[in-house]
């Protein structure tokens, strides 16, 4: 994709879990070169949690990665 927005990420998570996703619960964490890290935690930690990666490929396109984690998992990415 040339551009990935919050609604694209929310739609991908929704497709994975089969229910509505609040895009405003997506949290930006950090950028590591060509990878943007984001976090999604639903229902105060009782619902699904995802580490979201947006990766710029050599051709300039973006790819979206979703890593589902146990409910309530805290993010561990910190900026120095």
N, CA, C and O atoms as a printed pandas DataFrame, in Angstrom:
     atom_number atom_name residue_name chain_id  residue_number  x_coord  y_coord  z_coord
0              1         N          UNK        A               1    0.834   -1.176    0.000
1              2        CA          UNK        A               1    0.000    0.000    0.000
2              3         C          UNK        A               1    0.883    1.244    0.000
3              4         O          UNK        A               1    1.945    1.261    0.622
4              5         N          UNK        A               2    0.445    2.264   -0.687
5              6        CA          UNK        A               2    1.194    3.524   -0.703
6              7         C          UNK        A               2    0.978    4.304    0.587
7              8         O          UNK        A               2    1.845    5.072    1.003
8              9         N          UNK        A               3   -0.180    4.110    1.223
9             10        CA          UNK        A               3   -0.516    4.847    2.435
10            11         C          UNK        A               3   -1.362    3.944    3.323
11            12         O          UNK        A               3   -2.277    3.276    2.842
12            13         N          UNK        A               4   -1.057    3.924    4.622
13            14        CA          UNK        A               4   -1.848    3.164    5.584
14            15         C          UNK        A               4   -2.279    4.128    6.681
15            16         O          UNK        A               4   -1.444    4.783    7.306
16            17         N          UNK        A               5   -3.576    4.212    6.912
17            18        CA          UNK        A               5   -4.109    5.082    7.948
18            19         C          UNK        A               5   -4.673    4.281    9.114
19            20         O          UNK        A               5   -4.731    3.052    9.067
20            21         N          UNK        A               6   -5.084    4.986   10.153
21            22        CA          UNK        A               6   -5.628    4.343   11.347
22            23         C          UNK        A               6   -6.842    3.471   11.016
23            24         O          UNK        A               6   -7.015    2.403   11.604
24            25         N          UNK        A               7   -7.669    3.913   10.094
25            26        CA          UNK        A               7   -8.845    3.117    9.738
26            27         C          UNK        A               7   -8.462    1.828    9.017
27            28         O          UNK        A               7   -9.151    0.816    9.153
28            29         N          UNK        A               8   -7.363    1.853    8.247
29            30        CA          UNK        A               8   -6.870    0.636    7.601
30            31         C          UNK        A               8   -6.416   -0.376    8.655
31            32         O          UNK        A               8   -6.708   -1.567    8.549
32            33         N          UNK        A               9   -5.696    0.113    9.674
33            34        CA          UNK        A               9   -5.226   -0.758   10.750
34            35         C          UNK        A               9   -6.419   -1.317   11.515
35            36         O          UNK        A               9   -6.472   -2.513   11.802
36            37         N          UNK        A              10   -7.377   -0.454   11.844
37            38        CA          UNK        A              10   -8.570   -0.900   12.569
38            39         C          UNK        A              10   -9.340   -1.952   11.769
39            40         O          UNK        A              10   -9.826   -2.928   12.340
40            41         N          UNK        A              11   -9.453   -1.763   10.458
41            42        CA          UNK        A              11  -10.156   -2.739    9.614
42            43         C          UNK        A              11   -9.436   -4.082    9.610
43            44         O          UNK        A              11  -10.084   -5.128    9.645
44            45         N          UNK        A              12   -8.097   -4.070    9.568
45            46        CA          UNK        A              12   -7.331   -5.322    9.572
46            47         C          UNK        A              12   -7.504   -6.064   10.898
47            48         O          UNK        A              12   -7.653   -7.286   10.912
48            49         N          UNK        A              13   -7.483   -5.327   12.012
49            50        CA          UNK        A              13   -7.689   -5.959   13.321
50            51         C          UNK        A              13   -9.112   -6.489   13.413
51            52         O          UNK        A              13   -9.327   -7.605   13.886
52            53         N          UNK        A              14  -10.085   -5.703   12.966
53            54        CA          UNK        A              14  -11.490   -6.118   12.989
54            55         C          UNK        A              14  -11.698   -7.406   12.201
55            56         O          UNK        A              14  -12.422   -8.303   12.633
56            57         N          UNK        A              15  -11.053   -7.485   11.040
57            58        CA          UNK        A              15  -11.150   -8.695   10.217
58            59         C          UNK        A              15  -10.584   -9.901   10.965
59            60         O          UNK        A              15  -11.128  -11.002   10.879
60            61         N          UNK        A              16   -9.499   -9.691   11.693
61            62        CA          UNK        A              16   -8.847  -10.773   12.441
62            63         C          UNK        A              16   -9.707  -11.251   13.613
63            64         O          UNK        A              16   -9.823  -12.455   13.845
64            65         N          UNK        A              17  -10.318  -10.300   14.365
65            66        CA          UNK        A              17  -11.047  -10.694   15.577
66            67         C          UNK        A              17  -12.540  -10.846   15.359
67            68         O          UNK        A              17  -13.243  -11.382   16.216
68            69         N          UNK        A              18  -13.036  -10.371   14.202
69            70        CA          UNK        A              18  -14.444  -10.559   13.892
70            71         C          UNK        A              18  -15.390   -9.633   14.630
71            72         O          UNK        A              18  -16.568   -9.954   14.782
72            73         N          UNK        A              19  -14.901   -8.492   15.093
73            74        CA          UNK        A              19  -15.795   -7.522   15.728
74            75         C          UNK        A              19  -15.270   -6.111   15.501
75            76         O          UNK        A              19  -14.181   -5.908   14.963
76            77         N          UNK        A              20  -16.072   -5.147   15.925
77            78        CA          UNK        A              20  -15.747   -3.735   15.725
78            79         C          UNK        A              20  -14.488   -3.349   16.497
79            80         O          UNK        A              20  -14.249   -3.840   17.601
80            81         N          UNK        A              21  -13.687   -2.463   15.905
81            82        CA          UNK        A              21  -12.457   -1.974   16.530
82            83         C          UNK        A              21  -12.520   -0.450   16.581
83            84         O          UNK        A              21  -12.837    0.194   15.581
84            85         N          UNK        A              22  -12.223    0.118   17.727
85            86        CA          UNK        A              22  -12.175    1.566   17.892
86            87         C          UNK        A              22  -10.798    2.071   17.443
87            88         O          UNK        A              22   -9.794    1.802   18.103
88            89         N          UNK        A              23  -10.750    2.790   16.342
89            90        CA          UNK        A              23   -9.477    3.289   15.814
90            91         C          UNK        A              23   -8.784    4.219   16.799
91            92         O          UNK        A              23   -7.558    4.326   16.788
92            93         N          UNK        A              24   -9.554    4.894   17.651
93            94        CA          UNK        A              24   -8.921    5.817   18.608
94            95         C          UNK        A              24   -8.145    5.086   19.706
95            96         O          UNK        A              24   -7.443    5.728   20.487
96            97         N          UNK        A              25   -8.257    3.762   19.781
97            98        CA          UNK        A              25   -7.487    2.987   20.755
98            99         C          UNK        A              25   -6.117    2.578   20.209
99           100         O          UNK        A              25   -5.330    1.951   20.918
100          101         N          UNK        A              26   -5.830    2.933   18.952
101          102        CA          UNK        A              26   -4.500    2.686   18.385
102          103         C          UNK        A              26   -3.523    3.700   18.951
103          104         O          UNK        A              26   -3.804    4.898   18.959
104          105         N          UNK        A              27   -2.396    3.235   19.415
105          106        CA          UNK        A              27   -1.400    4.101   20.040
106          107         C          UNK        A              27   -0.098    4.035   19.250
107          108         O          UNK        A              27    0.418    2.952   18.974
108          109         N          UNK        A              28    0.426    5.197   18.891
109          110        CA          UNK        A              28    1.726    5.271   18.239
110          111         C          UNK        A              28    2.799    5.075   19.302
111          112         O          UNK        A              28    2.714    5.664   20.380
112          113         N          UNK        A              29    3.821    4.244   19.008
113          114        CA          UNK        A              29    4.886    3.997   19.977
114          115         C          UNK        A              29    6.234    4.549   19.543
115          116         O          UNK        A              29    6.840    5.345   20.260
116          117         N          UNK        A              30    6.710    4.131   18.369
117          118        CA          UNK        A              30    8.063    4.507   17.972
118          119         C          UNK        A              30    8.281    4.217   16.490
119          120         O          UNK        A              30    7.523    3.480   15.859
120          121         N          UNK        A              31    9.350    4.827   15.952
121          122        CA          UNK        A              31    9.795    4.552   14.585
122          123         C          UNK        A              31   11.222    4.046   14.667
123          124         O          UNK        A              31   12.083    4.700   15.257
124          125         N          UNK        A              32   11.475    2.895   14.084
125          126        CA          UNK        A              32   12.816    2.321   13.971
126          127         C          UNK        A              32   13.139    2.205   12.488
127          128         O          UNK        A              32   12.734    1.245   11.832
128          129         N          UNK        A              33   13.870    3.185   11.959
129          130        CA          UNK        A              33   14.235    3.242   10.549
130          131         C          UNK        A              33   12.999    3.142    9.667
131          132         O          UNK        A              33   12.268    4.125    9.544
132          133         N          UNK        A              34   12.734    1.995    9.049
133          134        CA          UNK        A              34   11.598    1.850    8.135
134          135         C          UNK        A              34   10.418    1.126    8.767
135          136         O          UNK        A              34    9.540    0.645    8.051
136          137         N          UNK        A              35   10.379    1.040   10.096
137          138        CA          UNK        A              35    9.291    0.346   10.788
138          139         C          UNK        A              35    8.647    1.292   11.803
139          140         O          UNK        A              35    9.331    1.877   12.643
140          141         N          UNK        A              36    7.331    1.431   11.713
141          142        CA          UNK        A              36    6.559    2.197   12.678
142          143         C          UNK        A              36    5.860    1.191   13.583
143          144         O          UNK        A              36    5.181    0.283   13.104
144          145         N          UNK        A              37    6.029    1.352   14.889
145          146        CA          UNK        A              37    5.402    0.451   15.859
146          147         C          UNK        A              37    4.185    1.147   16.471
147          148         O          UNK        A              37    4.254    2.301   16.892
148          149         N          UNK        A              38    3.073    0.417   16.509
149          150        CA          UNK        A              38    1.855    0.908   17.135
150          151         C          UNK        A              38    1.312   -0.194   18.046
151          152         O          UNK        A              38    1.769   -1.336   17.997
152          153         N          UNK        A              39    0.332    0.163   18.877
153          154        CA          UNK        A              39   -0.212   -0.765   19.862
154          155         C          UNK        A              39   -1.719   -0.619   19.886
155          156         O          UNK        A              39   -2.246    0.489   19.786
156          157         N          UNK        A              40   -2.406   -1.734   20.018
157          158        CA          UNK        A              40   -3.857   -1.716   20.168
158          159         C          UNK        A              40   -4.227   -2.607   21.347
159          160         O          UNK        A              40   -3.905   -3.795   21.364
160          161         N          UNK        A              41   -4.912   -2.018   22.341
161          162        CA          UNK        A              41   -5.401   -2.794   23.471
162          163         C          UNK        A              41   -6.866   -2.414   23.662
163          164         O          UNK        A              41   -7.191   -1.232   23.781
164          165         N          UNK        A              42   -7.743   -3.401   23.693
165          166        CA          UNK        A              42   -9.172   -3.164   23.777
166          167         C          UNK        A              42   -9.709   -3.513   25.158
167          168         O          UNK        A              42   -9.125   -4.318   25.884
168          169         N          UNK        A              43  -10.814   -2.903   25.502
169          170        CA          UNK        A              43  -11.573   -3.224   26.713
170          171         C          UNK        A              43  -10.740   -3.153   27.987
171          172         O          UNK        A              43  -10.848   -4.020   28.854
172          173         N          UNK        A              44   -9.914   -2.125   28.100
173          174        CA          UNK        A              44   -9.119   -1.962   29.311
174          175         C          UNK        A              44   -8.196   -3.122   29.598
175          176         O          UNK        A              44   -7.890   -3.406   30.756
176          177         N          UNK        A              45   -7.749   -3.795   28.548
177          178        CA          UNK        A              45   -6.836   -4.914   28.723
178          179         C          UNK        A              45   -7.520   -6.266   28.796
179          180         O          UNK        A              45   -6.852   -7.294   28.907
180          181         N          UNK        A              46   -8.847   -6.277   28.735
181          182        CA          UNK        A              46   -9.577   -7.553   28.803
182          183         C          UNK        A              46   -9.839   -8.141   27.421
183          184         O          UNK        A              46  -10.118   -9.332   27.282
184          185         N          UNK        A              47   -9.746   -7.287   26.400
185          186        CA          UNK        A              47   -9.982   -7.738   25.035
186          187         C          UNK        A              47   -8.668   -7.973   24.313
187          188         O          UNK        A              47   -7.612   -8.040   24.941
188          189         N          UNK        A              48   -8.731   -8.100   22.988
189          190        CA          UNK        A              48   -7.535   -8.415   22.206
190          191         C          UNK        A              48   -6.484   -7.301   22.257
191          192         O          UNK        A              48   -6.814   -6.118   22.339
192          193         N          UNK        A              49   -5.228   -7.703   22.208
193          194        CA          UNK        A              49   -4.094   -6.790   22.193
194          195         C          UNK        A              49   -3.245   -7.126   20.969
195          196         O          UNK        A              49   -2.998   -8.298   20.685
196          197         N          UNK        A              50   -2.799   -6.095   20.243
197          198        CA          UNK        A              50   -1.982   -6.295   19.044
198          199         C          UNK        A              50   -0.790   -5.353   19.047
199          200         O          UNK        A              50   -0.917   -4.177   19.386
200          201         N          UNK        A              51    0.383   -5.885   18.663
201          202        CA          UNK        A              51    1.536   -5.072   18.293
202          203         C          UNK        A              51    1.417   -4.908   16.787
203          204         O          UNK        A              51    1.457   -5.890   16.045
204          205         N          UNK        A              52    1.272   -3.684   16.341
205          206        CA          UNK        A              52    1.077   -3.375   14.929
206          207         C          UNK        A              52    2.379   -2.812   14.377
207          208         O          UNK        A              52    2.966   -1.904   14.965
208          209         N          UNK        A              53    2.833   -3.352   13.243
209          210        CA          UNK        A              53    4.008   -2.800   12.581
210          211         C          UNK        A              53    3.634   -2.352   11.176
211          212         O          UNK        A              53    2.959   -3.065   10.434
212          213         N          UNK        A              54    4.085   -1.165   10.835
213          214        CA          UNK        A              54    3.951   -0.634    9.488
214          215         C          UNK        A              54    5.368   -0.552    8.943
215          216         O          UNK        A              54    6.191    0.201    9.463
216          217         N          UNK        A              55    5.656   -1.318    7.903
217          218        CA          UNK        A              55    7.017   -1.440    7.399
218          219         C          UNK        A              55    7.105   -0.918    5.968
219          220         O          UNK        A              55    6.349   -1.334    5.089
220          221         N          UNK        A              56    8.056    0.013    5.753
221          222        CA          UNK        A              56    8.271    0.519    4.392
222          223         C          UNK        A              56    9.202   -0.439    3.666
223          224         O          UNK        A              56   10.315   -0.720    4.112
224          225         N          UNK        A              57    8.710   -0.936    2.526
225          226        CA          UNK        A              57    9.499   -1.859    1.708
226          227         C          UNK        A              57   10.413   -1.069    0.771
227          228         O          UNK        A              57   10.220    0.133    0.590
228          229         N          UNK        A              58   11.404   -1.731    0.177
229          230        CA          UNK        A              58   12.327   -1.042   -0.743
230          231         C          UNK        A              58   11.622   -0.373   -1.925
231          232         O          UNK        A              58   12.127    0.616   -2.457
232          233         N          UNK        A              59   10.463   -0.895   -2.345
233          234        CA          UNK        A              59    9.744   -0.295   -3.470
234          235         C          UNK        A              59    8.911    0.917   -3.061
235          236         O          UNK        A              59    8.210    1.494   -3.891
236          237         N          UNK        A              60    8.984    1.313   -1.769
237          238        CA          UNK        A              60    8.257    2.480   -1.288
238          239         C          UNK        A              60    6.873    2.175   -0.762
239          240         O          UNK        A              60    6.242    3.040   -0.155
240          241         N          UNK        A              61    6.387    0.971   -0.978
241          242        CA          UNK        A              61    5.078    0.561   -0.470
242          243         C          UNK        A              61    5.181    0.254    1.024
243          244         O          UNK        A              61    6.273    0.031    1.548
244          245         N          UNK        A              62    4.041    0.245    1.697
245          246        CA          UNK        A              62    3.975   -0.090    3.123
246          247         C          UNK        A              62    3.288   -1.435    3.303
247          248         O          UNK        A              62    2.343   -1.758    2.583
248          249         N          UNK        A              63    3.764   -2.215    4.262
249          250        CA          UNK        A              63    3.079   -3.450    4.617
250          251         C          UNK        A              63    2.648   -3.350    6.083
251          252         O          UNK        A              63    3.284   -2.675    6.893
252          253         N          UNK        A              64    1.566   -4.031    6.393
253          254        CA          UNK        A              64    0.964   -3.997    7.719
254          255         C          UNK        A              64    1.138   -5.351    8.381
255          256         O          UNK        A              64    0.766   -6.376    7.810
256          257         N          UNK        A              65    1.700   -5.362    9.581
257          258        CA          UNK        A              65    1.869   -6.602   10.330
258          259         C          UNK        A              65    1.097   -6.544   11.629
259          260         O          UNK        A              65    1.113   -5.527   12.322
260          261         N          UNK        A              66    0.421   -7.633   11.963
261          262        CA          UNK        A              66   -0.337   -7.725   13.216
262          263         C          UNK        A              66    0.167   -8.916   14.014
263          264         O          UNK        A              66    0.156  -10.046   13.526
264          265         N          UNK        A              67    0.605   -8.666   15.236
265          266        CA          UNK        A              67    1.007   -9.736   16.137
266          267         C          UNK        A              67    0.029   -9.722   17.304
267          268         O          UNK        A              67    0.069   -8.823   18.145
268          269         N          UNK        A              68   -0.856  -10.730   17.354
269          270        CA          UNK        A              68   -1.831  -10.787   18.438
270          271         C          UNK        A              68   -1.162  -11.337   19.689
271          272         O          UNK        A              68   -0.432  -12.328   19.641
272          273         N          UNK        A              69   -1.426  -10.674   20.804
273          274        CA          UNK        A              69   -0.842  -11.032   22.090
274          275         C          UNK        A              69   -1.943  -11.333   23.095
275          276         O          UNK        A              69   -3.091  -10.953   22.863
276          277         N          UNK        A              70   -1.639  -12.000   24.197
277          278        CA          UNK        A              70   -2.660  -12.277   25.201
278          279         C          UNK        A              70   -3.300  -10.976   25.713
279          280         O          UNK        A              70   -2.620   -9.955   25.812
280          281         N          UNK        A              71   -4.592  -11.004   26.037
281          282        CA          UNK        A              71   -5.261   -9.807   26.557
282          283         C          UNK        A              71   -4.478   -9.214   27.733
283          284         O          UNK        A              71   -3.983   -9.935   28.599
284          285         N          UNK        A              72   -4.383   -7.883   27.738
285          286        CA          UNK        A              72   -3.725   -7.187   28.831
286          287         C          UNK        A              72   -2.213   -7.077   28.725
287          288         O          UNK        A              72   -1.585   -6.477   29.597
288          289         N          UNK        A              73   -1.606   -7.645   27.674
289          290        CA          UNK        A              73   -0.150   -7.549   27.506
290          291         C          UNK        A              73    0.238   -6.077   27.394
291          292         O          UNK        A              73   -0.342   -5.334   26.602
292          293         N          UNK        A              74    1.212   -5.666   28.181
293          294        CA          UNK        A              74    1.699   -4.282   28.138
294          295         C          UNK        A              74    2.782   -4.159   27.074
295          296         O          UNK        A              74    3.574   -5.080   26.876
296          297         N          UNK        A              75    2.816   -3.025   26.395
297          298        CA          UNK        A              75    3.860   -2.794   25.391
298          299         C          UNK        A              75    5.189   -2.554   26.090
299          300         O          UNK        A              75    5.233   -2.003   27.190
300          301         N          UNK        A              76    6.270   -2.971   25.441
301          302        CA          UNK        A              76    7.605   -2.843   26.030
302          303         C          UNK        A              76    8.546   -1.997   25.185
303          304         O          UNK        A              76    9.760   -2.023   25.387
304          305         N          UNK        A              77    7.998   -1.262   24.257
305          306        CA          UNK        A              77    8.826   -0.405   23.416
306          307         C          UNK        A              77    8.930    0.960   24.094
307          308         O          UNK        A              77    7.926    1.629   24.336
308          309         N          UNK        A              78   10.156    1.351   24.392
309          310        CA          UNK        A              78   10.367    2.643   25.045
310          311         C          UNK        A              78   11.363    3.446   24.244
311          312         O          UNK        A              78   12.286    2.895   23.645
312          313         N          UNK        A              79   11.176    4.734   24.236
313          314        CA          UNK        A              79   12.127    5.621   23.572
314          315         C          UNK        A              79   13.208    6.018   24.558
315          316         O          UNK        A              79   12.905    6.434   25.676
316          317         N          UNK        A              80   14.486    5.894   24.152
317          318        CA          UNK        A              80   15.574    6.258   25.073
318          319         C          UNK        A              80   15.598    7.747   25.367
319          320         O          UNK        A              80   16.451    8.214   26.123
